Amino acid sequence: MSTAFLVTALVIVATPGTGALFTIAAGLARGTRAALLAAFACTLGTIPHLVAAITGLAAVLHASGVAFQTIKYLGVAYLLWMAWSTWRDTGALRVEDAPRPGSCRAVIVSGITVNLLNPKLTIFFFAFLPQFVSESGSAATVQMLVLSVVFMAMTMVVFAAYGATAALLRDRVLSRPRLVARIRKTFAASFAVLGARLAVESR
C-alpha cells in the first residue's frame, strides 16, 4: 500500500464535508456515544459507493443521467430536510440531556442516509481507487477491497475524533443558550448550502 494513497485518503477524509458536519453536530447535541454512532453510520454509508466502484456500477451511474439525477435530488431533499429539522431543533440532531428511546437509531439512520444519497461519492471512488491499483484481474479486485477497507477505517477514526472533540465541548456550549441557538442555525445553514451545492453538481 503506497504512502501516496494513505496521505491522499487522509486529506480527503479529514476535509470537512456532510459526514463530518453531521458527526460534529451529533457530538454537540447528544454527546460522545451519539458522535461515535454518527461516525460509524457515516462510514457504513460509504460501503454502497465503494462496492459500486469495485463492481463497475459507478460507470453505469456515470453514464445514466436519469439514475444520477434521481439519486442526486433525493440527496438534496434529504439535506434540506436535515437543514429544516436542525433549524427547528428536531430530528436526529435535537439537543438532549438524556437519550430518548429510538434516538440512537435516528442518528444511525440519518448518518447512513447522509452519505448513501450522494452519487458524487460513487463517481469519486470510481475515479480515486483505481489510481492506486497496481495489479490486474482478480488480484486487482482484492487490492481494491483492501484499499476500500483502509479508507473506511480512516473515515471512522477521523470522524470519531471530530465527534468526540465536539462532545468534549458540549457542556461548555450547552451552558450558553444563545451560543447553542447560533450553532444550531449555523449547522442548519451548512446543511442547506451542502444541499444547494449538490443540486448544481454534474457528472
C-alpha positions in Angstrom: 0.0 0.0 0.0 1.5 3.3 -1.1 2.2 6.3 1.1 0.6 8.4 -1.6 -2.7 6.6 -1.1 -2.6 6.9 2.7 -1.8 10.6 2.5 -4.4 11.4 -0.2 -7.0 9.4 1.6 -6.3 11.1 4.9 -6.6 14.5 3.3 -9.9 13.6 1.7 -11.3 12.1 4.9 -10.2 15.0 7.1 -11.6 17.7 4.8 -14.9 18.6 6.4 -18.0 17.6 4.4 -21.5 16.4 5.0 -20.5 13.3 7.1 -18.0 15.2 9.3 -20.5 18.0 9.8 -23.2 15.5 10.9 -20.8 13.8 13.3 -19.7 17.0 14.9 -23.3 18.1 15.3 -24.2 14.8 16.9 -21.4 15.2 19.4 -22.5 18.7 20.3 -26.2 17.8 20.5 -26.1 14.3 22.2 -22.6 13.6 23.5 -19.8 11.1 22.8 -21.9 8.0 22.3 -24.0 9.7 19.6 -20.8 11.1 18.0 -19.3 7.6 17.7 -22.6 6.2 16.4 -22.7 9.0 13.8 -19.1 8.3 12.7 -19.9 4.6 12.4 -23.1 5.3 10.5 -21.4 7.7 8.1 -18.7 5.1 7.5 -21.4 2.5 6.7 -22.9 4.9 4.3 -19.8 4.8 2.1 -20.0 1.0 1.7 -22.5 1.0 -1.2 -20.4 3.6 -3.1 -17.2 1.5 -2.6 -19.0 -1.6 -3.7 -20.3 0.2 -6.8 -16.8 1.4 -7.6 -15.4 -2.1 -7.3 -18.1 -3.8 -9.3 -18.3 -1.2 -12.0 -21.7 0.1 -11.2 -20.2 3.6 -10.9 -19.7 3.5 -14.6 -23.4 2.8 -15.1 -24.3 5.7 -12.8 -21.9 8.0 -14.6 -23.3 7.1 -17.9 -27.0 7.2 -16.9 -28.2 10.8 -16.5 -31.6 9.6 -15.1 -30.0 7.4 -12.4 -27.5 10.1 -11.4 -30.2 12.9 -11.2 -32.6 10.7 -9.2 -30.1 9.9 -6.5 -28.8 13.4 -6.5 -32.1 15.1 -5.9 -33.0 12.5 -3.2 -29.8 13.6 -1.6 -30.6 17.3 -2.0 -34.1 16.7 -0.5 -32.6 14.9 2.5 -30.0 17.6 3.2 -32.7 20.3 3.0 -34.8 18.2 5.4 -31.7 18.0 7.7 -31.4 21.8 7.5 -35.0 22.3 8.4 -35.1 19.8 11.3 -31.8 21.2 12.7 -33.1 24.8 12.5 -36.2 23.7 14.4 -34.1 21.6 16.9 -36.0 18.4 16.0 -34.9 15.1 14.3 -31.6 13.2 14.8 -29.6 16.3 15.9 -32.0 17.5 18.6 -30.2 18.7 21.7 -30.9 16.3 24.6 -29.7 15.9 28.2 -30.6 12.2 28.2 -31.2 9.9 25.2 -34.8 9.3 24.2 -36.0 5.8 23.1 -35.1 5.5 19.4 -32.7 8.5 19.4 -29.6 6.4 18.8 -31.4 4.6 15.9 -32.3 8.0 14.4 -28.6 9.1 14.5 -27.6 5.8 12.8 -30.3 6.1 10.1 -29.5 9.7 9.4 -25.8 9.1 9.3 -26.1 6.3 6.8 -28.6 8.2 4.6 -26.4 11.4 4.5 -23.6 9.6 2.7 -25.8 7.0 0.9 -27.7 9.6 -1.1 -24.7 11.3 -2.5 -24.0 10.0 -6.0 -20.8 12.0 -6.3 -19.2 9.6 -3.7 -19.7 6.7 -6.1 -18.2 8.6 -9.0 -15.4 9.8 -6.7 -14.4 6.3 -5.6 -14.7 5.0 -9.2 -12.1 7.6 -10.2 -10.0 7.6 -7.0 -9.3 3.9 -6.1 -8.1 2.6 -9.4 -5.3 5.1 -9.4 -3.6 3.1 -6.6 -4.2 -0.4 -8.0 -1.1 -2.0 -9.5 -2.5 -5.5 -10.0 -4.7 -6.9 -12.7 -7.6 -9.4 -12.9 -8.8 -10.9 -9.6 -5.8 -9.5 -7.8 -6.9 -6.0 -8.7 -10.3 -6.7 -7.1 -8.6 -7.9 -3.9 -6.4 -4.8 -3.9 -9.4 -2.5 -4.4 -11.1 -4.2 -1.4 -8.1 -3.7 0.8 -7.9 0.0 -0.2 -11.6 0.3 0.5 -11.3 -1.2 4.0 -8.4 1.1 4.8 -10.3 4.1 3.5 -13.4 3.2 5.6 -11.2 2.7 8.7 -9.6 6.1 8.3 -13.1 7.6 7.8 -14.3 6.0 11.1 -11.3 7.2 13.1 -11.2 10.7 11.8 -15.0 11.2 12.1 -14.9 9.7 15.6 -12.2 12.2 16.6 -14.2 15.1 15.2 -17.3 13.9 17.1 -15.5 13.1 20.4 -13.8 16.6 20.3 -17.2 18.2 19.8 -18.7 16.1 22.7 -15.9 17.4 25.0 -17.0 20.9 24.3 -20.7 20.0 24.8 -21.2 21.1 28.4 -19.5 24.5 27.8 -21.7 25.1 24.7 -25.0 24.0 26.3 -24.4 26.3 29.3 -24.8 29.3 26.9 -28.3 29.2 25.3 -27.6 32.0 22.8 -24.5 30.2 21.6 -26.5 27.0 21.2 -29.0 28.8 19.0 -26.3 30.3 16.9 -24.6 27.0 16.4 -27.8 25.3 15.5 -28.6 27.8 12.9 -25.1 27.6 11.5 -25.3 23.9 11.1 -28.8 24.2 9.6 -27.4 26.8 7.1 -24.4 24.5 6.4 -26.7 21.6 5.5 -28.7 23.8 3.2 -25.6 25.0 1.5 -24.4 21.5 1.0 -27.7 20.6 -0.4 -27.6 23.5 -2.8 -24.1 22.6 -3.9 -25.1 19.0 -4.6 -28.1 20.3 -6.6 -25.8 22.0 -9.1 -23.3 19.1 -9.3 -23.0 17.4 -12.6 -21.4 14.1 -13.5 
